[in-house]
Each structure stands twice: as C-alpha cells, then as structure tokens.
C-alpha cells in the first residue's frame, strides 16, 4: 500500500533539489530570437553614387548593443571593404524615436536602445575609386552595381545567427541577382549573416541570364556588358566542364544553387580579376571574343574560383568556417587554400589523358617561370607566403608560390606513401572528418599525418611552414625542370616585382618588343595598350601579354605605360620575336620505378572523390 505522505515528501524534495540545482547554475546567454532580421537596399535612380541600406530587428531588448560592419571580406583575408565609406548612420526604436549611439572604431558603433524591443538602423554606403580588385570592391554606376554582402551589410553583435531577409528597391529596368534563396520578386533570404556576408550581389539592367542544371544543381550564369554579337555557347560549355571537374574531384556540390556572375569591362579598367565564394563567383574581365573563350585562359580562372565552393566554402580553418567578421581572421596556411585551388585548376584537366598531362606540365612551367621572375628562385619559403602575399605584399606571390608548394607537397606525400595517397587525400580528410566548425590549423596536421601513416615531418610545410626545394621535390616524381630559349612573340624583357608591388623591367633583349619601344632596365611597367598590369593584376597581365603581344601579328603597334625616374611616360614599339628563356617541366625518361609510381598516381589517383 502506498504511503501518500512519504510520496509527497519525496516528490517535494526532488523538485526542491532540481530547483536548487538550476538556481545554482550561472545564467546562460539569452536565446537567439527566431524571427529574421530584415535588410533593405535602395538605389534611388541610375547614376547615384550610393546605396541606401537599412535593417529592422525585433526582440533586441538590450541596454546597449554593438552594430558592426565586417572588417574583412570573404576570400580576401587581410582587407576590409575596399575604398567604401559609410555615411548618415542613424538608429530609431519602434516608436520612431532616435536611439543614442557612440562610434567605437572604424567599423563598430555602440547603440543604447534602453531595452527597446524593435530597432531600425539606416546608413549609406558610398563606393570609392580604390585601387583594389573589382571583385572585392563595392561598385555602383549608370549600368548597375556589385558587392559581396560583407561590403554592404553590418550586423548586430550576438544576433548574427538569426535568419535574414534582403529586399531591393531599384530603378525601373533594374533587377537584383544573388545566389541567396529567392522568396519573391527582389526579395531573398539566408539562414544567417554569414551566408549573406559571402554572397555576391549584382544589381542593374541589361543582364543576360542563363541557367545550367549540372550535377543535380541549378547554376545561374549572368553576363553584363557583353556586345550585341556575344554568343554564350562557348562560355556555358566551359562552365559545365568546370562544374564537372569540381564535382568529379570533391563529390556532391555543397550548395543548393550557384551563381557565375560576369561583367565585361574596358581593358583599361584597373582591378580586372575574379573572386569565388561558397555559393557564387564574380568575374570582371575584358570583353571576350566568343570564338576564343577557351583560348583566353579563362577556364583556369573559372575552376580556381569554383573550387573555393568547397575549400574554404564548405570546410576549412575555423576562422573562415565560423568567422568573426569584426576582426581580421588568422589564416596561417592561406597559401594552401589559394595554392590548392590554383594547382587543381591545372591538374584536374590534366587527368584527362596525355594531352592534358602535357598541358599541365606546360602550365606549371609557366608558374615556375613567373616565380623566378618574382625573385623566388629554386625554392619556396612557405612561411613567407602569408595571407598578404608575403614580403612584397603581392597576392600573385601567394597564388603562384602556393600552387608550386602544393605541387611539391603533393609529390612528397605520394613518394612517402608509395603512390597510395597525396594532397587529394589531405583535402578529402579535411572535407570528411573535420567538424562543421572548422579545423585548428595549429593542431590538424599531426592528425592528418597519422591518417596518411607518414611521419609528422612529412607535412612540415603545413605544420611549420618549412622551405621546399622545387627541383629536388619534383625529382621524386621523375620530373625535371628544363630551361629553354625558343623564339616567339614576347615582351622581350623580364618583369620582376619591386618592394612596392609593381613590375620592374629587367634584362631587355636587344631587338625585342620592349627594346623597340625604348624600355630600359629599371622602368616600372604599369600598362600595355592601356590595360593596367601588375603582380596583383594577374588576369589583366595575362590578358595584355597574350592579346597584345603573343597573339598579335609581327610588327603590330604596342604602347607601354611606364614610370621612369618618377615620371609617367608612354613608349610605343612593335611586336617582335625574342629568344627569351622560359622554364618547362619534363618527364625523366629513365626515372626509377618508385618515381614512376609517384608520377602515375598524380594523374591516376587511387582514391576516388568523396561519395556523392
């Protein structure tokens, strides 16, 4: 028979103990509200110089809270929004009353809403004419505008995990395009601020809009600035190949929808180039001849940026996967992120047969030639390849040196594992095994070495940033570096990088193109036929050297913009052939069996891509 009084006593005691236990715990952070934060972007009319941006948030209920503009842009590890300014910042509560604010720094404001439930924050973003890459700048002109989300939108600290919506009010005939989920006309949504911050956003008119359904996903291709005779077929074919290369390597796409955004600009525009994010990539390029899209070299640019959808878009170091946008991230192995993208953009097509293998050797030889012209020599000091591009501040140094370091590291891993694993498996391990919050770059590499069954020193370029010898490293795959001097249409001079990050003319060959224009050792070369070139202008530099010299007719006129003794000058010459030394990579005919095994595994890797 039960004892009611004892039962009541036990129940009361248990409740009291639980209550006491709960009361003794320190209070946790308040739950994040489930209602979205609503952003609005307004462009009053074509030709205005600013974006009107506002956000509305309910359930704030704080005595003070900070509003933060991102201090850096996804994909650009060291710089904040390029050359933009924020003006007319204001905050109001739900009754329309002004809320007191105090600016704490260049990108942070403290708000004092006195526990108001609802806040609206308004400001204007004014793009500036900064020198940075166009793909990392906020732009607005008569034809339209562009920005990565982090260049337009700020967030309330502590509320970055809330869902967001974005609505656009634009001039007639303008539209908005972004890879975010579209919920209605000119309105989009994202699961949180991080997805918004890394999304490319285009607004404007005259966009050509195409859809490709590849590997189970929708890929939107938007083109601005194309001529009336532009035929998209070659470009769309190349994009389809790009998607298949990426998914063939990494497996199923990590995104629901992907945006390829192209804007064709004048060859004289500063900042030509591209940027890739988790769900989209943007390309600012000189207008392409529809019949020469493949020959333009854009395929490698597309694949490099697209591979960033996985690394670091899907997995990567914790500072990029779970970013704090209020401070610059710490990315000690940024060379691996950029280097792996460039290396595999060249290697994956090379796995398509003998012709692809030869093209891979040739393209890596071009990188090695460029590396030497940058003063890199026959080795790579990986520790110098910081997120800012190293000692000379050149982003090109980060990509070129990182790609060569990835190549040598890949060969070393394959040699240590007798061809059973390589850099592929390092990336697959990070993709499959690292927690969703990202990996700690100070701890992960010993774990990866254990997985590969190699000594930790085998990954010393990753764990300690050790130096790599290029020639001895490639010899482990039965490869050698060969210098050749064939006659071809070239600049007829070498371009070295000076400490300020500009090209310096060296070794002018008598009778060559540069000599015909009177270029001298020590000149700073800044333009070719009006196209700005430089170590950071990698796409524009390639375009200028190929279009105006290599593919030009002998005797064609070419104009060089130089700075000599501090004075800008224009020098005119003609395209000529030169016997300029270049570097190629060749297979050693009598390589050892172990080297042949390593070389074979580069192009026929043993482990397939992660399961789809």
C-alpha positions in Angstrom: 0.0 0.0 0.0 1.5 3.4 -0.9 2.4 6.0 1.7 0.9 9.3 0.4 2.6 11.5 2.9 6.0 9.9 2.1 5.4 10.2 -1.7 4.5 13.8 -1.4 7.7 14.4 0.7 9.9 12.6 -1.9 8.4 14.5 -4.8 8.7 17.8 -3.0 12.3 17.0 -2.1 13.2 16.1 -5.7 11.6 19.3 -7.0 13.4 21.3 -4.4 16.8 19.7 -5.3 16.2 20.3 -9.0 15.2 23.9 -8.4 18.2 24.5 -6.2 20.4 22.9 -8.9 19.0 25.1 -11.6 19.3 28.2 -9.4 22.9 27.4 -8.7 23.9 27.4 -12.4 25.1 30.7 -13.9 22.6 32.1 -16.3 23.4 31.3 -20.0 23.2 33.7 -22.9 19.7 34.7 -23.9 18.3 32.6 -26.7 18.7 34.0 -30.2 15.3 35.1 -31.4 13.8 33.0 -34.2 12.3 35.9 -36.2 14.5 37.1 -39.1 16.4 40.4 -39.4 15.2 42.3 -42.4 17.6 44.2 -44.6 16.6 46.7 -47.3 18.8 48.0 -50.2 17.6 51.0 -52.2 19.2 52.6 -55.3 17.2 55.8 -55.9 18.0 56.0 -59.6 20.6 55.0 -62.1 23.7 57.3 -61.7 23.5 57.9 -58.0 26.7 57.3 -56.1 25.4 55.4 -53.0 23.4 52.6 -51.7 20.7 53.3 -49.0 20.8 50.4 -46.6 18.7 49.7 -43.6 17.9 46.8 -41.3 15.0 46.1 -39.0 15.3 43.8 -36.0 12.8 43.0 -33.2 13.4 41.4 -29.8 16.6 43.3 -29.2 15.8 44.2 -25.6 19.2 45.3 -24.5 20.5 48.3 -22.6 23.4 48.5 -25.1 24.3 46.5 -28.2 27.0 46.9 -30.9 26.4 47.3 -34.6 29.4 46.0 -36.6 30.5 46.4 -40.3 32.7 43.5 -41.4 36.4 44.2 -41.0 37.3 41.9 -43.9 35.7 40.3 -47.0 35.4 36.5 -47.5 38.1 35.4 -49.9 40.3 38.5 -49.1 42.0 37.6 -45.9 43.6 40.9 -44.9 41.5 43.8 -46.1 38.1 45.2 -45.4 35.6 46.6 -47.9 37.7 48.4 -50.5 37.5 52.2 -50.6 33.9 52.5 -49.5 32.7 54.9 -46.8 29.6 54.8 -44.6 27.6 58.0 -44.2 24.4 59.2 -42.4 24.3 56.5 -39.8 21.1 56.6 -37.6 19.1 54.3 -35.3 15.5 54.5 -34.2 13.3 52.5 -32.0 9.8 51.1 -32.7 8.2 54.4 -31.8 10.4 56.3 -34.3 12.5 57.9 -31.6 16.2 58.4 -32.1 18.4 56.0 -30.3 21.7 57.3 -28.8 24.9 55.9 -30.5 28.6 56.1 -30.0 31.2 55.3 -32.6 33.8 53.0 -31.1 36.0 52.5 -34.2 36.1 52.4 -37.9 33.6 49.6 -38.1 31.8 49.5 -34.8 29.0 51.6 -33.2 27.5 51.1 -29.7 23.8 51.6 -29.6 21.8 52.5 -26.4 18.2 51.4 -27.1 17.1 51.3 -23.4 15.7 47.8 -23.8 13.6 48.8 -26.8 12.1 45.7 -28.5 12.4 47.0 -32.1 15.2 48.8 -33.8 15.8 50.2 -37.3 19.3 51.1 -38.4 20.0 53.1 -41.5 23.1 54.2 -43.3 24.5 54.9 -46.8 27.4 53.0 -48.4 29.3 55.2 -50.9 31.7 53.2 -53.2 35.0 54.8 -53.7 37.5 54.7 -56.6 40.0 52.5 -54.7 42.8 50.5 -56.4 41.7 47.1 -55.2 40.5 44.1 -57.3 37.0 44.9 -58.6 35.7 41.5 -57.4 36.4 42.7 -53.8 35.0 46.2 -54.2 31.6 47.7 -53.8 30.6 49.3 -57.1 27.8 51.5 -58.5 27.5 53.2 -61.8 25.0 54.0 -64.5 24.7 50.4 -65.7 24.4 48.8 -62.3 26.3 47.8 -59.2 28.1 44.9 -57.4 29.2 44.0 -53.9 30.0 41.0 -51.8 27.4 41.0 -49.0 30.0 42.0 -46.4 30.7 45.2 -48.4 27.1 46.4 -47.8 25.7 44.8 -44.7 26.5 45.1 -41.0 25.1 43.1 -38.1 24.0 43.4 -34.5 26.5 41.6 -32.3 25.0 38.5 -30.8 22.4 38.3 -33.5 24.5 37.0 -36.4 22.9 33.6 -36.2 19.4 34.9 -36.9 17.9 34.3 -40.3 17.9 37.3 -42.6 15.9 38.6 -45.5 17.0 41.1 -48.1 14.7 43.2 -50.2 15.8 45.5 -53.1 14.2 48.8 -54.3 15.8 49.6 -57.6 15.3 51.8 -60.7 12.9 50.5 -63.3 14.5 48.0 -65.7 17.0 47.0 -63.0 17.0 43.7 -61.2 18.9 42.0 -58.4 20.8 38.8 -58.7 22.4 36.8 -55.9 22.7 33.1 -55.0 20.6 33.5 -51.9 17.2 31.8 -51.9 14.6 34.0 -53.7 11.3 34.2 -51.9 9.6 36.7 -54.1 10.4 39.4 -56.6 13.5 41.3 -55.5 13.4 39.6 -52.1 15.8 36.9 -50.8 16.5 35.0 -47.6 19.5 33.4 -45.9 19.9 31.2 -42.8 22.2 33.7 -41.1 24.5 36.7 -41.5 27.5 34.5 -42.6 25.7 33.3 -45.8 24.6 36.9 -46.5 28.2 38.3 -46.0 29.8 35.9 -48.5 27.1 36.2 -51.2 27.9 38.1 -54.4 25.2 40.6 -55.2 24.6 42.3 -58.6 22.0 45.0 -59.5 21.4 46.6 -62.8 19.9 46.4 -66.2 20.9 44.7 -69.4 21.8 41.4 -67.8 21.8 38.2 -69.9 20.6 35.4 -67.7 21.2 31.7 -68.4 20.5 28.6 -66.3 22.5 25.3 -66.4 21.3 22.2 -64.5 24.5 20.2 -63.8 25.2 17.5 -61.3 21.8 17.9 -59.7 22.1 21.7 -59.0 21.0 24.9 -60.7 23.8 27.1 -61.9 22.9 30.6 -62.9 25.1 32.5 -65.3 24.6 36.2 -65.5 26.5 38.4 -68.0 26.7 42.2 -68.1 28.5 44.4 -70.6 28.6 41.8 -73.4 28.4 43.1 -77.0 25.3 42.5 -79.2 27.2 39.8 -81.1 28.2 37.8 -77.9 27.4 34.1 -78.2 27.2 32.4 -74.8 27.6 28.8 -76.0 31.4 28.5 -75.6 31.3 30.1 -72.1 28.4 27.9 -71.0 30.2 24.8 -72.2 33.3 25.8 -70.3 31.2 26.4 -67.1 29.6 23.0 -67.5 33.1 21.5 -67.7 34.2 23.5 -64.7 31.3 22.1 -62.6 32.1 18.5 -63.7 35.8 18.9 -62.8 34.9 20.2 -59.3 32.3 17.7 -58.5 34.4 14.9 -60.0 37.1 15.7 -57.5 35.2 16.7 -54.3 31.9 15.0 -54.9 28.4 16.4 -54.4 28.2 20.2 -54.6 27.9 21.8 -51.1 25.5 24.4 -52.3 21.9 24.4 -53.4 22.3 26.9 -56.1 25.4 28.6 -57.6 25.9 31.9 -59.4 28.6 32.7 -62.0 28.5 36.4 -62.4 30.4 38.1 -65.3 30.8 41.7 -66.0 32.8 42.7 -69.1 34.8 45.9 -68.7 37.1 48.1 -70.7 40.7 46.6 -70.9 41.9 49.9 -69.4 39.9 49.2 -66.2 42.0 48.7 -63.0 41.2 45.7 -60.9 40.3 43.0 -63.6 40.1 39.6 -61.9 37.8 37.3 -60.0 36.6 36.1 -56.6 35.0 32.8 -55.5 32.7 32.2 -52.5 30.7 29.3 -51.1 27.7 29.8 -53.5 28.9 32.1 -56.2 31.8 33.7 -58.0 32.3 37.0 -59.8 34.5 37.8 -62.8 35.5 41.2 -64.1 37.1 40.6 -67.5 37.9 42.4 -70.7 35.3 41.6 -73.3 35.8 38.1 -74.7 35.7 37.1 -78.3 33.0 34.4 -78.4 35.2 32.3 -80.7 38.2 32.4 -78.4 36.8 31.9 -74.9 38.7 28.7 -74.4 42.0 30.1 -75.8 41.7 33.1 -73.5 42.7 31.0 -70.5 39.5 31.8 -68.6 39.0 28.1 -67.9 41.7 28.0 -65.2 40.3 31.2 -63.7 36.8 29.6 -63.5 37.9 26.4 -62.0 40.1 28.1 -59.4 37.3 30.2 -58.1 34.7 27.4 -58.3 36.8 25.1 -56.2 36.5 27.6 -53.4 32.9 26.5 -53.0 34.4 23.5 -51.1 37.6 24.9 -49.7 37.0 27.1 -47.7 33.3 27.4 -48.6 32.4 24.0 -47.2 35.3 23.2 -45.0 38.4 25.0 -43.8 40.1 26.6 -40.8 37.9 27.7 -38.0 38.5 31.5 -38.6 36.9 31.1 -42.1 34.3 28.5 -41.4 32.9 30.1 -38.3 34.1 33.7 -38.9 34.2 36.6 -36.6 33.6 39.4 -39.0 34.6 42.1 -36.5 38.3 41.3 -36.7 40.7 40.2 -39.4 41.0 36.4 -39.5 44.1 34.4 -38.7 44.8 32.2 -41.7 48.5 30.9 -41.4 48.0 28.4 -44.2 46.3 30.7 -46.7 48.8 29.5 -49.2 47.2 26.1 -49.1 43.7 27.5 -49.8 44.8 29.6 -52.7 47.6 27.2 -53.8 45.4 24.1 -53.9 42.7 25.9 -55.9 45.3 27.0 -58.5 47.1 23.7 -58.5 44.0 21.6 -59.0 42.6 24.1 -61.6 45.6 23.0 -63.6 45.9 19.3 -62.5 42.2 18.2 -62.8 42.0 18.9 -66.6 45.5 17.2 -66.8 43.9 14.0 -65.7 42.0 13.8 -68.9 44.7 11.9 -71.0 48.1 12.5 -72.4 47.3 15.9 -74.0 46.1 17.1 -70.6 49.2 15.9 -68.9 51.4 17.9 -71.3 49.3 21.0 -70.8 49.7 20.6 -67.0 53.5 20.4 -67.3 53.5 23.5 -69.5 51.2 25.5 -67.3 53.2 24.6 -64.1 56.3 25.6 -66.1 54.8 29.0 -66.7 54.1 29.4 -63.0 57.7 28.4 -62.2 59.0 30.9 -64.7 56.8 33.6 -63.1 58.0 32.5 -59.6 61.6 33.0 -60.7 60.8 36.4 -62.2 59.3 37.4 -58.8 62.7 36.6 -57.2 61.5 33.2 -55.8 64.4 31.3 -57.2 64.5 27.5 -56.9 62.9 27.1 -53.5 59.7 28.2 -51.8 59.8 29.7 -48.3 56.3 28.7 -47.3 56.4 30.8 -44.2 56.8 33.9 -46.3 53.5 33.1 -48.2 51.3 34.9 -45.7 47.7 36.0 -46.4 49.1 39.3 -47.7 51.1 37.5 -50.3 54.4 37.6 -48.5 57.1 40.2 -48.1 56.3 42.2 -51.2 52.5 42.3 -50.5 51.7 40.6 -53.8 48.6 38.4 -54.0 50.2 36.9 -57.1 53.1 35.6 -54.9 50.5 33.9 -52.6 48.8 32.1 -55.6 51.9 31.3 -57.6 54.1 30.2 -54.7 51.2 28.4 -53.1 50.4 26.5 -56.2 54.0 25.4 -56.6 54.2 24.5 -52.9 51.0 22.4 -53.3 52.6 20.6 -56.3 55.8 19.8 -54.4 53.9 18.8 -51.3 51.6 16.5 -53.3 54.6 14.8 -54.8 56.3 14.4 -51.4 53.2 12.7 -49.9 52.9 10.4 -52.8 56.5 9.5 -52.5 56.2 8.8 -48.8 53.1 6.6 -49.3 54.4 4.8 -52.5 51.7 6.5 -54.5 48.7 5.4 -52.4 47.9 8.9 -51.2 48.6 12.5 -52.0 47.3 16.0 -51.4 43.9 14.7 -52.7 43.6 12.6 -49.5 44.6 15.5 -47.3 41.8 17.6 -48.7 39.3 14.7 -48.6 40.2 14.1 -44.9 39.5 17.7 -44.1 36.3 17.6 -46.0 35.0 14.3 -44.4 36.4 14.3 -40.9 36.7 17.9 -39.7 33.8 19.2 -37.5 31.4 21.7 -39.1 33.1 24.4 -37.0 36.3 24.1 -39.0 39.8 22.8 -38.1 42.5 24.4 -35.9 45.5 24.9 -38.2 47.9 24.5 -35.3 46.7 21.0 -34.4 45.2 19.3 -37.5 48.3 18.4 -39.4 49.7 15.8 -37.0 46.2 14.2 -37.1 46.4 14.2 -41.0 49.9 12.7 -40.9 48.6 9.8 -38.7 45.8 9.2 -41.2 48.4 9.0 -44.0 50.7 6.8 -42.0 53.6 9.2 -42.6 55.9 10.9 -40.1 54.6 14.4 -39.0 57.6 15.9 -40.7 56.1 14.8 -44.0 53.6 17.7 -43.6 56.1 20.2 -42.3 55.2 22.8 -45.0 51.7 22.8 -43.5 52.6 22.4 -39.8 55.7 24.5 -39.6 55.9 26.5 -42.9 59.2 24.9 -43.8 61.0 25.7 -47.1 60.6 23.5 -50.1 63.2 22.8 -52.9 61.3 22.7 -56.2 63.8 20.7 -58.3 64.6 18.0 -55.8 61.0 17.8 -54.8 59.8 17.2 -58.4 62.6 14.7 -59.0 60.8 12.3 -56.6 58.1 12.0 -59.3 60.7 11.6 -62.1 60.3 15.2 -63.3 62.9 17.8 -64.0 63.0 21.5 -64.6 64.3 22.4 -68.1 65.3 25.9 -69.3 64.6 26.6 -72.9 65.0 29.7 -75.1 62.7 29.4 -78.1 62.0 32.3 -80.5 58.4 33.6 -80.0 56.5 36.8 -79.8 57.1 38.0 -76.3 57.7 41.2 -74.3 61.5 40.7 -74.8 62.3 41.5 -71.2 61.8 40.1 -67.7 59.4 41.5 -65.2 60.5 41.5 -61.6 58.4 42.6 -58.6 59.7 45.6 -56.6 59.0 46.1 -52.9 56.0 48.3 -53.7 54.4 45.5 -55.6 54.9 46.8 -59.2 56.6 45.3 -62.2 60.2 46.4 -62.9 61.7 45.8 -66.3 64.9 43.8 -66.3 67.1 42.1 -69.0 65.8 43.9 -72.0 66.7 41.9 -75.1 68.2 43.8 -78.0 65.9 43.7 -81.0 62.9 42.6 -78.9 59.5 44.2 -78.4 60.5 46.1 -75.3 63.7 47.3 -76.9 61.7 48.6 -79.9 59.8 50.9 -77.6 63.0 52.0 -75.8 62.2 50.4 -72.5 65.1 50.3 -70.0 66.2 48.3 -67.1 64.6 49.8 -64.0 61.5 51.2 -65.7 58.2 50.4 -63.9 55.8 48.9 -66.4 52.3 49.7 -65.5 50.2 49.4 -68.7 50.2 47.7 -72.1 47.9 49.2 -74.7 46.1 51.0 -71.8 45.5 47.8 -69.8 46.8 48.2 -66.2 49.2 45.3 -65.3 51.0 44.4 -62.1 51.7 41.5 -59.8 48.2 41.8 -58.3 46.6 42.2 -61.7 47.2 38.6 -62.7 44.2 38.2 -65.1 44.8 41.6 -66.7 48.6 41.0 -67.0 47.9 37.6 -68.8 45.3 39.2 -71.0 47.7 42.0 -72.1 50.7 39.8 -72.7 48.6 37.3 -74.7 46.3 39.6 -76.6 48.6 42.5 -77.4 51.9 40.6 -77.9 51.8 36.8 -78.1 48.7 36.6 -80.3 49.3 39.8 -82.2 50.8 39.9 -85.7 54.5 40.6 -86.0 55.0 44.3 -86.4 51.8 45.3 -84.6 51.9 48.6 -82.7 52.1 48.3 -78.9 52.1 51.1 -76.4 53.7 50.8 -73.0 52.9 52.9 -69.9 56.0 53.2 -67.8 57.2 55.2 -64.9 60.9 56.3 -65.3 62.6 58.3 -62.6 59.2 59.1 -61.1 57.8 60.4 -64.3 54.9 58.6 -66.2 55.6 58.1 -69.9 54.2 56.4 -72.9 56.6 54.5 -75.1 55.5 53.0 -78.5 57.1 49.9 -80.1 56.2 47.0 -82.4 55.6 43.3 -81.6 58.8 41.2 -82.3 60.1 37.8 -81.7 62.6 37.2 -78.9 64.7 34.3 -77.7 63.6 34.6 -74.1 64.4 31.8 -71.6 61.5 30.0 -70.1 61.0 27.1 -67.8 59.3 23.8 -68.6 58.7 20.6 -66.7 59.7 17.4 -68.5 59.4 13.7 -67.6 62.8 12.0 -67.0 62.9 9.1 -69.4 65.0 6.8 -67.1 63.2 7.5 -63.9 63.2 4.9 -61.1 60.3 2.5 -60.6 59.3 4.4 -57.4 59.4 7.7 -59.2 57.2 6.3 -62.0 54.7 5.1 -59.4 54.5 8.6 -57.9 54.2 10.3 -61.3 51.5 7.8 -62.4 49.5 8.5 -59.2 49.4 12.2 -59.9 47.3 11.6 -63.0 45.5 8.3 -62.0 44.9 8.8 -58.3 44.0 5.6 -56.3 41.2 7.1 -54.2 38.0 8.3 -55.8 36.3 11.5 -54.9 34.1 11.6 -51.7 30.8 9.7 -52.0 28.1 11.7 -53.7 
